[in-house]
């Protein structure tokens, strides 16, 4: 993976690291979760979005009203529907996905993410 530099830093930071660091800040602002839990969440969300580009996943998260929700989700149709490639840097507070059962695009807030697993 090619590393990109941030202008003022001598370190090389990958796109994934940049995104995960942004998500960590956002989750920290909205929750009182530990740094370890937040780091785990951001890594799992990144892996989820990478997986959904080519497959289907079962996602568990809390809706805004606090209700538990489980979705069968994918991003396979993203480029066709939105006429651009999926870019994790566009994820600010919400992760978009195609809900296979509801047959529509949905989102969840990153701080409400619980877990995911591949659907085989």
Buried (B, 14 or more C-beta within 10 A) or exposed (E): EEEEEEEEEEEEEEBBBBBBEBBBEBBBEEEEBEEEEBBEBBEBBBBBBBBBBEBBBBBBBBEEEEEEBEBBBBBBEBEEEEEEEBEBEEBEBEBBBBBBEEEEBBEBBBBBBBEBEEBE
